């Protein structure tokens, strides 16, 4: 039996995901969407028609959607602006719907606790759709790092870059009240989350700088953090350069692991290795396929809200430190 899915939001990122969802016709049936912008809905509907499928019905009012459509679906994929995530995910969880939530999870720590309370109260599944956490590369890296075979994690150096400012200019992603931040909380959210995932423990101190380069949101960022066990971390984000790329290097007592914020690569160098060697990995499934496997009990949830909580604690501390000229902030 196919899983009945709803899509909340059909903007540009949602339509990117729909391309993948249309290939999963044997596993899912997209039965409804919630999109207040008719132009966005029509573009999404056309994608289904061109793929030989019926366009899902649209209920543009979210409250009405929850009341009338939620009882007929198994799961929802929320792909909306950041400031809507907490409200929408909480409402759907409490309506008895499993939720796959586009990144970042929420805007602040208070919202994180509210969403986790809704998850716990409902007993439903909540998975945050970070490509990194849901990738074989990051999952393998996490397993190796916390197996003890490389000894203690000592330092993490993480960087992400993109020509983000150019192609988000004039969009909601550069409106602070909607996006909750700029490059560091959009593309850079992958950086923060992958580091929070790999380190596997709370951050306790942060010192950071943000540079808006004359925009309403941050474009550049640099931060230094320390975790509860003393891991030292540097984070660097540049959203006004060429193309896109990333690197996350984890240095341990007995080896070095290097991956990317999206899990796009994985190398491992042990003490007896002359140079890093590429780790062979299974094919990476999309976020929806991974979510479906979790729902089916085939694997544990790789994107739980607990990682999202650590990530948002880090981001809020970065904001607080930057607002104080780089002063150390304790979490």
Wavefront OBJ file of the C-alpha trace (Angstrom):
o trace
v 0.000 0.000 0.000
v 1.359 3.400 -0.975
v 1.943 6.079 1.667
v -0.478 8.988 1.298
v 1.573 12.187 1.310
v 0.730 15.880 1.514
v 3.093 18.677 0.515
v 2.944 21.905 2.500
v 4.287 24.664 0.266
v 4.962 24.390 -3.473
v 7.565 27.130 -4.015
v 10.890 26.741 -5.769
v 12.479 24.361 -3.268
v 9.301 22.281 -3.083
v 9.268 21.895 -6.852
v 12.884 20.750 -6.677
v 11.766 18.010 -4.267
v 8.696 17.173 -6.372
v 11.019 16.075 -9.205
v 12.266 13.322 -6.893
v 8.853 12.510 -5.455
v 7.465 11.879 -8.927
v 9.927 8.988 -9.266
v 8.494 7.287 -6.168
v 5.054 6.525 -7.619
v 5.312 2.916 -6.446
v 5.831 4.044 -2.830
v 3.858 7.257 -2.335
v 0.732 9.006 -3.506
v 0.715 12.786 -3.216
v -2.948 13.365 -2.485
v -3.038 17.007 -1.415
v -1.038 20.188 -1.021
v -1.378 23.395 0.942
v -0.241 26.424 -1.037
v -1.762 29.923 -0.665
v 0.010 31.223 -3.798
v -1.981 30.027 -6.815
v 0.891 30.636 -9.248
v 3.129 28.330 -7.221
v 0.405 25.701 -7.062
v -0.203 25.811 -10.814
v 3.518 25.284 -11.509
v 3.578 22.299 -9.174
v 0.343 20.875 -10.560
v 1.745 21.046 -14.086
v 4.716 18.898 -12.988
v 2.335 16.114 -11.938
v 0.333 16.375 -15.163
v 3.478 16.241 -17.304
v 4.522 13.109 -15.400
v 1.205 11.459 -16.261
v -0.240 11.800 -12.773
v -3.252 13.611 -11.401
v -2.488 16.968 -9.841
v -3.082 16.847 -6.070
v -5.910 18.964 -4.721
v -4.900 22.259 -3.124
v -6.326 23.656 0.105
v -4.663 27.080 0.461
v -5.750 27.733 4.058
v -3.479 25.844 6.461
v -5.929 25.631 9.389
v -8.630 24.319 7.074
v -6.094 21.909 5.574
v -5.326 20.448 9.007
v -9.012 20.086 9.835
v -10.151 18.625 6.526
v -7.151 16.988 4.833
v -4.924 15.735 7.660
v -7.269 12.813 8.530
v -6.743 11.418 5.017
v -2.935 11.453 4.894
v -0.156 9.399 6.462
v 2.641 11.936 6.280
v 3.401 15.518 5.283
v 6.482 17.095 3.741
v 6.725 20.715 4.941
v 8.675 22.930 2.514
v 7.787 26.469 3.555
v 9.655 29.593 4.752
v 11.543 29.086 7.995
v 9.214 31.087 10.247
v 6.299 28.736 9.475
v 8.029 25.473 10.392
v 7.265 25.288 14.104
v 3.574 26.124 13.811
v 2.903 23.887 10.825
v 4.888 20.879 12.008
v 3.403 21.037 15.518
v -0.157 21.247 14.170
v 0.295 18.291 11.816
v 2.011 16.114 14.422
v -0.833 16.762 16.873
v -3.292 15.933 14.078
v -1.723 12.450 13.893
v 0.501 12.958 10.858
v 4.162 11.943 10.513
v 6.262 14.909 9.398
v 9.299 15.355 7.168
v 10.373 18.950 7.798
v 12.608 20.974 5.484
v 15.578 22.645 7.129
v 16.213 24.533 9.332
v 13.959 22.974 11.961
v 12.869 26.161 13.744
v 13.977 29.748 14.391
v 14.973 29.545 18.057
v 15.365 27.343 21.118
v 11.883 28.094 22.446
v 10.347 26.889 19.183
v 12.535 23.779 19.282
v 11.187 22.809 22.696
v 7.615 23.534 21.589
v 7.992 21.323 18.514
v 9.610 18.515 20.492
v 6.756 18.665 22.989
v 4.251 18.286 20.137
v 6.226 15.327 18.801
v 6.361 13.622 22.178
v 2.691 14.298 22.903
v 1.581 12.947 19.533
v 3.932 9.975 19.379
v 4.381 10.634 15.650
v 7.566 10.666 13.596
v 9.444 13.927 13.028
v 12.453 13.892 10.689
v 14.388 17.026 9.736
v 15.304 16.881 6.039
v 18.972 17.790 6.263
v 20.790 16.141 3.353
v 23.886 15.713 5.505
v 22.318 13.867 8.415
v 20.302 11.685 6.032
v 23.340 10.788 3.899
v 25.373 7.563 4.118
v 28.568 9.637 4.386
v 27.583 11.521 7.539
v 25.982 8.459 9.106
v 29.166 6.426 8.520
v 31.334 9.293 9.793
v 29.216 9.566 12.939
v 29.464 5.825 13.553
v 33.259 5.792 13.185
v 33.733 8.914 15.304
v 31.661 7.561 18.179
v 32.948 3.978 18.017
v 36.142 5.053 19.755
v 38.411 3.611 17.076
v 39.871 7.044 16.265
v 40.136 8.137 19.890
v 38.783 11.430 21.168
v 37.530 14.101 18.774
v 39.886 17.062 19.205
v 39.080 19.690 16.580
v 36.518 20.269 13.837
v 37.112 22.719 10.992
v 34.032 23.377 8.844
v 33.469 25.683 5.881
v 30.688 26.327 3.379
v 30.585 28.792 0.512
v 28.169 29.833 -2.242
v 27.091 32.687 -4.515
v 24.045 32.837 -2.227
v 23.566 36.603 -2.008
v 23.142 36.919 -5.755
v 20.417 34.363 -6.375
v 18.442 35.016 -3.163
v 18.350 38.771 -3.707
v 14.751 40.018 -3.570
v 13.390 36.789 -2.040
v 12.047 35.940 1.430
v 15.412 34.353 2.232
v 16.800 37.853 2.780
v 13.940 39.014 5.004
v 15.115 38.534 8.634
v 11.656 38.086 10.148
v 10.804 35.293 7.710
v 14.160 33.577 7.236
v 15.501 33.935 10.781
v 18.940 34.804 9.416
v 20.878 34.963 6.193
v 23.414 32.722 4.504
v 24.528 31.128 7.771
v 20.972 30.018 8.569
v 20.027 28.996 5.037
v 22.745 27.185 3.093
v 24.916 27.544 6.208
v 22.301 25.681 8.243
v 23.679 22.525 6.632
v 27.081 23.437 8.070
v 25.717 24.006 11.575
v 23.603 20.850 11.516
v 26.267 18.503 10.158
v 28.735 19.687 12.800
v 26.079 19.358 15.520
v 25.349 15.847 14.251
v 28.957 14.675 14.035
v 30.105 16.074 17.372
v 27.172 14.398 19.130
v 27.122 16.590 22.232
v 26.044 20.077 23.344
v 27.952 23.255 22.597
v 28.820 25.263 25.713
v 30.669 28.366 24.477
v 30.599 30.367 21.247
v 32.324 33.484 19.926
v 31.258 34.729 16.506
v 31.149 37.502 13.939
v 28.527 38.122 11.235
v 28.924 40.515 8.306
v 25.843 41.609 6.353
v 27.822 43.372 3.608
v 25.140 46.056 3.493
v 22.256 43.593 3.298
v 19.444 42.969 5.790
v 20.839 39.540 6.745
v 24.235 37.948 7.318
v 26.303 37.102 4.254
v 29.608 36.188 5.926
v 30.221 34.410 9.219
v 33.063 33.153 11.363
v 32.693 31.402 14.706
v 34.670 29.477 17.284
v 32.864 27.044 19.578
v 33.643 24.572 22.351
v 31.593 21.532 23.306
v 30.907 19.975 26.685
v 33.858 17.574 26.383
v 36.226 20.260 25.100
v 36.102 19.737 21.319
v 37.277 22.950 19.617
v 35.353 23.960 16.493
v 35.799 26.624 13.818
v 32.948 27.516 11.470
v 33.343 29.654 8.362
v 30.604 30.733 5.967
v 30.857 32.870 2.832
v 27.687 33.601 0.891
v 29.085 36.077 -1.626
v 31.623 34.129 -3.649
v 31.555 31.795 -6.661
v 29.535 28.598 -7.027
v 29.029 26.328 -4.015
v 31.056 23.912 -1.914
v 31.900 22.722 1.572
v 34.320 20.823 3.753
v 34.039 19.410 7.272
v 37.279 18.050 8.715
v 37.194 16.179 12.025
v 40.579 15.668 13.663
v 40.855 12.923 16.276
v 43.674 11.448 18.330
v 44.148 8.565 15.892
v 42.791 9.787 12.590
v 41.105 12.435 10.463
v 37.685 12.229 8.804
v 36.704 14.636 6.031
v 33.206 15.009 4.623
v 30.933 17.777 3.345
v 27.960 19.528 4.877
v 25.633 17.616 2.521
v 27.518 14.343 2.941
v 28.815 14.677 -0.598
v 32.104 12.926 0.154
v 33.873 10.918 2.857
v 37.566 10.218 3.379
v 39.357 8.659 6.320
v 43.030 8.801 7.262
v 44.274 6.612 10.116
v 47.713 6.792 11.704
v 49.173 4.189 9.341
v 47.677 5.712 6.172
v 50.083 7.754 4.042
v 47.150 9.795 2.737
v 43.372 9.960 3.157
v 41.461 7.128 1.519
v 37.985 7.377 0.070
v 35.357 5.423 1.974
v 33.041 3.322 -0.191
v 29.406 4.028 0.543
v 25.990 2.821 -0.605
v 24.013 5.030 -2.949
v 22.455 7.959 -1.153
v 18.658 7.886 -1.141
v 16.693 11.092 -1.285
v 15.253 12.608 1.880
v 11.782 11.180 1.174
v 13.066 7.649 0.549
v 15.028 7.804 3.794
v 11.966 9.111 5.639
v 9.857 6.267 4.248
v 12.468 3.741 5.402
v 12.321 5.210 8.911
v 8.515 5.022 8.886
v 8.758 1.366 7.846
v 11.099 0.586 10.742
v 13.988 -0.221 8.406
v 16.389 2.246 10.033
v 16.579 4.592 12.981
v 15.695 8.255 12.513
v 18.839 10.011 11.182
v 17.349 13.496 11.510
v 15.752 13.731 14.968
v 14.789 16.992 16.627
v 17.534 16.490 19.209
v 20.146 17.325 16.561
v 17.971 20.244 15.497
v 17.956 21.509 19.077
v 21.760 21.469 19.301
v 21.941 23.198 15.929
v 19.544 26.005 16.891
v 21.310 26.484 20.232
v 24.506 27.021 18.262
v 22.868 29.443 15.804
v 21.197 31.519 18.510
v 24.528 31.737 20.374
v 26.274 32.852 17.155
v 23.676 35.602 16.765
v 24.035 36.691 20.396
v 27.838 36.765 20.231
v 27.905 38.684 16.944
v 25.482 41.240 18.392
v 28.054 41.829 21.152
v 31.018 42.232 18.830
v 32.239 38.674 19.146
v 31.930 38.361 22.929
v 31.942 34.850 24.321
v 28.428 33.494 24.883
v 27.756 30.529 27.145
v 24.996 28.079 26.259
l 1 2 3 4 5 6 7 8 9 10 11 12 13 14 15 16 17 18 19 20 21 22 23 24 25 26 27 28 29 30 31 32 33 34 35 36 37 38 39 40 41 42 43 44 45 46 47 48 49 50 51 52 53 54 55 56 57 58 59 60 61 62 63 64 65 66 67 68 69 70 71 72 73 74 75 76 77 78 79 80 81 82 83 84 85 86 87 88 89 90 91 92 93 94 95 96 97 98 99 100 101 102 103 104 105 106 107 108 109 110 111 112 113 114 115 116 117 118 119 120 121 122 123 124 125 126 127 128 129 130 131 132 133 134 135 136 137 138 139 140 141 142 143 144 145 146 147 148 149 150 151 152 153 154 155 156 157 158 159 160 161 162 163 164 165 166 167 168 169 170 171 172 173 174 175 176 177 178 179 180 181 182 183 184 185 186 187 188 189 190 191 192 193 194 195 196 197 198 199 200 201 202 203 204 205 206 207 208 209 210 211 212 213 214 215 216 217 218 219 220 221 222 223 224 225 226 227 228 229 230 231 232 233 234 235 236 237 238 239 240 241 242 243 244 245 246 247 248 249 250 251 252 253 254 255 256 257 258 259 260 261 262 263 264 265 266 267 268 269 270 271 272 273 274 275 276 277 278 279 280 281 282 283 284 285 286 287 288 289 290 291 292 293 294 295 296 297 298 299 300 301 302 303 304 305 306 307 308 309 310 311 312 313 314 315 316 317 318 319 320 321 322 323 324 325 326 327 328 329 330 331
